[in-house]
Amino acid sequence: MAKYLALLSAAVSLFAFIDCAMRDEAAIKKLPKWAWLLIIFFLGIFGSVFYLFAGRNGKFQRSSLNKKPKKPRILPPDDDPDFLNKL
């Protein structure tokens, strides 16, 4: 039983550490990112649970550097309202 509890603790800590490291600074509340990483690393499961409940700000959002630009949607002539208005 103790080995399953230790495995669960390690999994939660690893998840929280990776989640914090990949989040944008704007998506983290209360403390700076580096402080949350230190708390998670040194306090283990307690720091991880504290971060998951108090440090995250909503859904996961990647930084704008990793986002691919959206391609403009090309409409066929019969669906394009500008083209149909010119007829």
N, C-alpha and C positions, 0 to 999 in steps of 0.2 A: 504494500500500500504506500509506503514511504517513497518508493522509487517512482511511482506514478505521480505522486504529489510533486516530487522534485522535477520530473519531466514536464508537468503542466506549468510549474513556476518558470522553468527555463524557456518554455515556448512563449508564455505571455511576455516575459522580459525581452526576448528576442523580437517578437512582433512589435512591442512598444518602441524599442530602440530603432528598428528599421522604419517604422511609421514616422517617428519624430525626425529621423535623419532625412527622409525623403520629402517631408512637408515644407511648404513655403513659410517664410518667417511670418507672413501675415495670417497664416492659418493656425498659429500657435498662440495661446492666451497666457496671461499672467507673467511668464518669465521668458527670457530669450532662449533660442533653440539650444545653444551650448549648455545652458544651465539645466534644461530638461534632460539632455543627454547624460550629463554627469549624475543627475538624480537617479535616472533609470539604471545607469551602470553601477553605482555604488549602493543603492538601496534595494536593488533586486525587485522582487515581486511587489513590495510596498510602493516603491517609486514608480513602477510600471502601472499599477492600478491607479495611483494618484494622477499620473499623466493622462491615462485613458479617460478618466472622469473629469479632471479639472483643466488639463492643458490643451486638449484638442478643441478646435473651433469648427464644428460642423463636418461636412463631408470632405473626403480627400480631394485635393486639387494639386495637380502638378504645377511646377513653376512654369512661367510663360516661355522660358528658354527651351523647354522640351516639347512644346506643342508644335505640331505641324500646321502650316498655314492652310486654311480651307480653300479648296478650289472653287471658283465661281460655278454655279450650276448653269448648265447650258440647256435652254429650253428649245424644243422644236418649234418651228414657225407657227403651227396651229395652236400651241399652248402659250405663246408669248403675247401678252396683252398689248405691248407697244407695236408689234408687227401687225396685229389684227386691227388696231386703231388706224394704221396708215392705209389700210385697204379701202 
